């Protein structure tokens, strides 16, 4: 089992009606790594919203016929989901659409609210009826409440942000405007760019901008609201500077694609630095450094450069299978199908194996076994993050220390459990080498939370799925 992040969001505003659904389709493809459970697209055809949402990968949900069924439009929003809260069913697919007295709205959201339970309770006590079990519907309700009294949709969103706590990078579409916003701490990434023909693109990661031919303009600042309309781009900054920025450090270690740049920092470069720090913190005599595809590869290259141990390819990933979380009840089979060892590369070698994290240890143990079976003489595992010691309330899927192997065992014990000859984690103090000074959230490693700990914390998807 690995830790996973929640979602990817994507939005388009074109000057003239065009195939905006096609643009969102390619954007979601580029963000598929952020969520592989469900996806959806909503197109704005002169104020009329046309949507399609379902469980599955982008390429499966949106056939050629479905894409052709979308009308041309000037705006569209899309979403790809990995649910840390809410069940795996079609009703939880996003974007969420709302009809109210002052118009329509479609909302796509990445992150988790830390005060979601309290907000939902208040809403329900006042007569709100929820159709989903996701935080996103709570946000939609609050924005709608505010819109009934606010002079504009952007003002309604600004007022709603006074009530929201936690992580939310979101894209919102009204009949006339495309709006995006990022929480004041900037937990989750969000950026925007523009194509050569003037179409504005909003996306969770810069890799999705590049996928549709857009040039990145900049990241959305923590607390900022951007309004895209025929009049251009307007920035509202009344929530900026309210909180110290706390970008999720695990975006750089694992979540984001290596070709993305988040808040001015290259993900690829950050992972190289993690490997270099690992080599200095946990040196070892070995013949070959290999990475677990895909997020361990850059860190392995950094470890090789810093240590002088040759870098090589020792594990091959089946490109036609998704990440192991697609079928969490069958993790062992998934790992075996997903990865295979190159026997000629690892036989009789002392291997340094680089991965991004260890959660329960099951997946790590299977990977070590694959290399043993291929003839590796020694396996020294190095992890490009510190040990996970605490739950995350801002968009990852582990909610309890009982699921974290590092909370129950020492480093030496974990090495024995997974079958490695040695084990070393990235020191917490080296995190600043990845993303600069204290601008990141490291609560999952240190237990230092930038918000109040939620009163209701049972959000683990694996536990829920087994009990459903």
C-alpha positions in Angstrom: 0.0 0.0 0.0 1.2 3.5 -0.8 -0.1 6.9 0.3 -2.2 8.6 -2.3 -3.5 12.1 -2.9 -7.0 13.1 -3.7 -7.7 14.7 -7.1 -6.7 16.8 -10.1 -8.7 19.8 -11.3 -8.7 21.5 -14.7 -10.6 24.5 -16.2 -10.8 26.2 -19.6 -12.0 29.6 -20.8 -11.9 30.2 -24.5 -12.6 33.4 -26.4 -15.0 31.7 -28.9 -17.0 28.5 -28.8 -14.7 25.5 -29.5 -14.1 21.9 -28.5 -13.4 22.7 -24.8 -14.3 19.2 -23.8 -11.4 17.9 -25.9 -9.0 20.3 -24.1 -10.2 19.1 -20.7 -9.9 15.5 -21.8 -6.3 15.9 -22.6 -5.7 17.9 -19.4 -7.2 15.2 -17.3 -5.1 12.6 -19.1 -2.1 14.6 -17.9 -3.5 14.6 -14.4 -4.5 10.9 -14.3 -1.7 10.2 -11.8 -3.6 12.3 -9.2 -6.7 10.1 -9.3 -7.8 6.9 -11.1 -11.2 6.2 -9.6 -13.5 8.5 -11.4 -13.5 11.6 -13.6 -15.9 14.1 -15.1 -16.3 17.0 -17.5 -18.8 19.8 -17.5 -19.1 22.1 -20.6 -20.7 25.5 -20.5 -22.6 26.0 -23.8 -23.8 29.6 -23.5 -25.1 29.1 -20.0 -26.3 25.6 -20.5 -24.3 23.0 -18.7 -23.7 19.6 -20.3 -21.8 17.0 -18.3 -20.6 13.4 -18.2 -19.1 11.7 -15.1 -18.4 8.1 -14.3 -16.2 5.7 -12.4 -13.0 4.7 -14.3 -9.9 6.1 -16.1 -10.2 9.1 -18.3 -9.7 7.0 -21.5 -12.4 4.6 -20.4 -15.0 7.1 -19.2 -14.7 9.4 -22.3 -15.1 7.4 -25.5 -14.9 9.1 -28.9 -18.7 9.1 -29.1 -19.1 10.7 -25.6 -16.6 13.4 -26.5 -18.4 14.1 -29.8 -21.6 14.4 -27.9 -20.4 17.5 -26.0 -21.3 20.8 -27.6 -18.8 23.5 -28.4 -18.5 26.0 -25.6 -16.4 28.8 -24.2 -15.9 27.2 -20.7 -15.4 23.8 -19.2 -14.2 22.2 -16.0 -12.9 18.7 -15.3 -11.9 16.5 -12.4 -10.1 13.3 -11.9 -10.7 11.7 -8.5 -9.0 9.5 -5.9 -11.4 9.6 -3.0 -9.9 9.9 0.5 -13.4 10.6 1.7 -16.7 9.3 0.4 -17.3 5.9 -1.3 -16.3 4.8 -4.7 -19.5 5.3 -6.6 -20.8 7.5 -9.4 -22.6 9.9 -7.1 -19.3 11.1 -5.7 -17.9 11.9 -9.1 -17.0 15.5 -9.8 -17.4 18.3 -10.9 -20.4 18.8 -8.6 -23.2 20.8 -10.3 -25.6 23.1 -8.5 -28.8 24.9 -9.6 -29.9 27.8 -7.4 -32.0 30.9 -7.6 -29.2 33.0 -9.1 -28.0 30.5 -11.7 -25.9 27.4 -12.1 -22.5 26.4 -10.8 -20.0 23.5 -11.4 -17.3 22.9 -8.9 -14.2 20.7 -8.9 -12.0 20.5 -5.7 -8.7 19.0 -4.7 -7.9 18.6 -1.0 -9.7 17.9 2.3 -11.4 20.4 4.7 -10.2 19.9 8.2 -13.6 21.3 9.5 -15.8 19.4 7.1 -17.6 17.5 9.7 -18.6 20.6 11.7 -19.7 22.5 8.6 -21.7 19.5 7.3 -23.4 19.1 10.7 -24.5 22.8 10.8 -25.8 22.6 7.2 -27.8 19.5 7.9 -29.3 20.9 11.1 -30.5 23.8 8.9 -32.2 21.6 6.4 -29.5 20.8 3.9 -29.8 17.4 2.2 -26.5 15.9 1.0 -26.3 13.6 -2.0 -22.6 12.7 -1.7 -20.2 12.0 1.1 -17.4 14.3 -0.2 -16.1 17.5 1.2 -16.7 19.1 -2.2 -20.5 19.2 -1.7 -20.0 21.0 1.6 -18.0 23.7 -0.2 -20.7 23.9 -2.9 -23.4 24.3 -0.3 -21.6 27.1 1.5 -20.8 28.9 -1.8 -24.4 28.7 -2.8 -25.6 30.0 0.5 -23.3 33.0 0.2 -24.3 33.5 -3.4 -28.0 34.1 -2.5 -26.9 37.3 -0.7 -23.7 38.2 -2.5 -23.5 40.6 -5.5 -21.3 38.2 -7.5 -20.1 34.6 -7.6 -16.6 35.6 -6.7 -17.8 37.6 -3.7 -19.8 34.5 -2.6 -16.6 32.4 -2.9 -14.6 34.9 -0.9 -17.2 34.9 1.9 -17.3 31.1 1.8 -13.5 31.0 2.3 -14.0 32.7 5.7 -15.8 29.5 6.8 -13.5 26.9 5.2 -10.5 25.4 7.0 -8.0 23.1 5.5 -6.9 22.2 2.0 -8.8 23.3 -1.1 -7.6 24.1 -4.6 -10.7 24.5 -6.7 -12.1 25.5 -10.0 -15.6 26.9 -10.2 -17.7 27.7 -13.3 -20.7 29.9 -13.5 -22.7 30.7 -16.6 -20.4 33.7 -17.3 -17.1 33.2 -15.4 -14.4 30.6 -14.7 -13.0 31.1 -11.2 -10.2 29.3 -9.3 -9.1 29.6 -5.7 -6.5 28.2 -3.4 -6.7 28.0 0.4 -4.7 30.6 2.4 -2.0 28.0 3.3 -1.7 26.7 -0.3 -1.6 23.0 0.7 -2.4 21.7 -2.8 -1.0 23.1 -6.0 -2.8 25.2 -8.6 -1.6 27.1 -11.5 -2.8 28.8 -14.7 -1.5 29.5 -18.2 -2.6 30.5 -21.7 -2.5 29.0 -25.2 -1.2 30.8 -28.2 -4.8 31.6 -29.3 -5.6 33.2 -25.9 -7.5 30.4 -24.2 -6.9 30.4 -20.4 -6.2 27.1 -18.7 -6.3 26.3 -14.9 -4.8 23.1 -13.7 -3.5 21.3 -10.6 -0.1 20.9 -12.2 1.9 22.6 -14.9 2.3 19.3 -16.7 -1.4 19.6 -17.7 -0.8 23.0 -19.1 1.9 21.8 -21.3 -0.2 18.8 -22.4 -2.7 21.2 -24.1 -0.1 23.6 -25.5 -0.5 26.3 -22.9 2.4 28.3 -21.5 2.4 28.6 -17.8 1.9 32.1 -16.4 2.2 31.5 -12.7 1.0 29.6 -9.7 -2.2 30.7 -8.0 -1.0 32.2 -4.7 -2.2 30.9 -1.4 -5.5 32.6 -0.6 -5.9 34.1 -4.1 -9.1 34.1 -6.1 -8.7 34.4 -9.9 -11.7 35.3 -12.1 -11.5 34.6 -15.8 -14.1 36.2 -18.1 -14.4 38.0 -21.4 -12.9 41.1 -19.6 -9.7 39.2 -18.9 -8.2 38.0 -15.6 -9.0 39.6 -12.2 -7.2 38.7 -9.0 -8.7 39.0 -5.5 -6.2 38.9 -2.7 -8.2 39.6 0.5 -7.3 36.1 1.8 -3.7 36.2 0.8 -1.2 36.5 3.7 -3.7 35.5 6.3 -1.8 32.3 7.0 1.8 31.1 6.7 2.1 29.1 3.4 2.2 25.4 4.0 2.6 23.6 0.7 2.4 19.8 1.0 6.0 18.5 1.0 4.8 15.1 -0.3 3.7 16.7 -3.5 7.4 17.0 -4.3 8.3 13.6 -3.0 5.6 11.5 -4.7 2.2 13.0 -5.7 3.2 15.4 -8.6 4.6 14.4 -11.9 8.3 14.9 -12.2 7.9 17.3 -15.2 5.7 19.6 -13.2 6.9 22.8 -11.4 5.1 23.6 -8.2 5.4 27.1 -6.6 8.5 27.7 -8.5 10.2 24.5 -7.6 10.9 21.7 -10.1 9.6 18.3 -8.9 12.3 16.5 -10.7 15.0 18.6 -9.1 13.5 18.2 -5.6 13.6 14.4 -6.0 17.2 14.5 -7.2 18.0 16.5 -4.0 16.2 14.0 -1.8 18.4 11.2 -3.3 21.5 13.3 -2.7 20.6 13.9 0.9 19.8 10.2 1.4 23.3 9.3 0.1 24.9 11.6 2.6 22.7 10.6 5.6 22.8 6.8 4.9 25.9 5.8 2.9 26.4 2.2 2.0 28.8 0.1 -0.1 26.9 -1.3 -3.1 27.2 -2.1 -6.8 24.1 -0.6 -8.2 21.4 2.1 -7.4 17.9 1.4 -8.7 14.6 3.2 -8.1 11.1 1.9 -7.8 9.2 3.2 -10.8 8.1 5.9 -11.1 8.6 8.3 -8.2 11.7 6.6 -6.9 13.7 7.0 -10.2 14.7 10.6 -9.8 15.8 10.1 -6.1 17.8 7.1 -7.2 19.6 9.2 -9.8 20.4 11.7 -7.0 21.7 9.0 -4.7 23.9 7.7 -7.5 25.4 11.1 -8.2 26.1 11.8 -4.6 27.5 8.4 -3.7 29.3 7.5 -6.9 27.5 4.1 -7.1 26.4 3.4 -10.7 22.7 4.1 -11.5 20.8 1.4 -13.4 17.4 0.0 -14.2 16.6 -3.0 -12.1 12.8 -2.9 -12.0 10.4 -2.6 -15.0 6.9 -1.3 -14.5 4.0 -2.6 -16.6 2.8 0.7 -18.2 -0.7 -0.7 -18.8 -1.6 -1.1 -15.1 -2.5 1.7 -12.7 -1.1 2.4 -9.3 -1.7 -0.2 -6.7 -4.6 1.6 -5.0 -7.0 0.7 -7.9 -7.6 -2.7 -6.2 -6.4 -2.3 -2.6 -7.9 -5.6 -1.5 -5.4 -7.4 -3.7 -2.2 -5.5 -3.1 0.1 -8.5 -3.4 -1.2 -9.5 -6.8 -1.1 -6.0 -8.0 2.6 -5.6 -7.1 3.5 -8.8 -8.8 1.7 -7.7 -12.0 2.9 -4.2 -11.8 6.6 -4.7 -11.4 9.2 -7.2 -12.5 12.9 -7.4 -11.9 15.6 -7.5 -14.6 17.6 -10.5 -13.5 20.7 -9.8 -15.6 21.0 -6.4 -14.0 20.6 -7.3 -10.4 22.0 -10.9 -10.1 24.8 -11.2 -7.6 24.7 -7.4 -7.0 24.6 -5.4 -3.9 21.6 -3.2 -4.6 20.5 0.2 -3.2 16.8 0.3 -3.7 15.2 3.8 -3.6 11.4 4.3 -3.0 9.4 7.3 -1.9 7.7 5.9 1.2 6.8 2.9 3.3 3.3 2.8 4.7 2.3 -0.6 5.9 5.4 -2.4 4.5 3.5 -4.9 2.4 4.4 -3.5 -1.0 8.0 -2.8 0.0 8.3 -6.4 1.2 7.1 -7.7 -2.1 9.5 -5.5 -4.1 12.4 -6.7 -2.0 11.3 -10.3 -2.6 11.2 -9.7 -6.3 14.8 -8.6 -6.2 15.8 -11.6 -4.0 14.2 -14.0 -6.4 16.1 -12.3 -9.3 19.4 -13.1 -7.5 20.3 -9.8 -5.7 22.9 -10.5 -3.1 22.2 -7.6 -0.8 19.3 -5.1 -0.8 19.7 -1.8 1.1 16.5 0.2 1.0 16.5 4.0 1.1 13.4 6.0 1.4 13.2 9.6 0.0 10.9 10.8 2.8 11.0 10.6 6.6 8.9 7.9 8.3 5.2 8.5 8.3 4.2 8.9 11.9 1.0 10.9 11.9 -2.3 11.0 9.9 -2.9 13.7 7.3 -6.1 15.8 7.3 -5.4 17.7 4.1 -6.0 15.3 1.2 -4.1 12.0 1.7 -5.8 8.8 2.6 -4.2 7.6 5.8 -6.1 8.7 8.9 -4.8 6.6 11.7 -1.4 5.8 13.2 -2.5 2.1 13.5 -2.0 1.8 9.7 1.6 3.2 9.8 4.3 0.6 10.2 6.8 3.3 11.5 4.5 3.9 14.5 4.8 0.3 15.6 8.3 -0.7 14.7 11.9 0.7 14.8 13.8 1.2 11.6 15.8 -2.0 12.2 12.6 -3.9 12.8 11.0 -2.6 9.6 14.1 -3.6 7.6 13.6 -7.1 9.0 9.9 -7.2 8.2 10.4 -6.1 4.6 13.5 -8.4 4.2 16.0 -5.6 3.5 19.7 -5.8 4.7 19.4 -2.2 5.8 17.0 0.7 5.8 17.4 4.4 5.8 14.9 7.3 5.7 15.4 10.9 4.6 16.0 12.9 7.8 13.3 15.4 8.6 15.8 18.3 8.7 16.7 17.6 5.1 13.2 18.4 3.8 14.2 22.0 3.5 16.7 21.0 0.8 13.7 19.8 -1.4 11.4 22.9 -1.2 13.3 25.6 0.5 12.7 27.1 4.0 9.7 26.5 6.1 7.0 26.9 3.5 5.7 23.4 3.5 3.5 21.1 5.6 5.3 18.2 7.2 2.6 17.2 9.7 2.6 13.5 8.5 6.2 13.2 9.6 6.4 15.5 12.6 2.8 15.8 14.0 3.0 19.6 13.8 -0.3 20.6 12.2 -0.9 24.0 10.7 -4.6 23.8 11.5 -6.7 22.5 14.4 -6.9 18.7 14.4 -10.4 17.7 13.1 -12.9 16.4 15.7 -13.9 13.6 13.3 -10.9 11.9 11.8 -12.1 8.5 10.5 -11.5 8.9 6.8 -9.4 5.9 5.8 -10.7 4.6 2.5 -9.2 1.1 2.9 -10.9 0.5 6.2 -14.2 1.8 4.9 -14.1 -0.3 1.8 -13.6 -3.5 3.8 -16.5 -2.6 6.0 -19.0 -1.6 3.3 
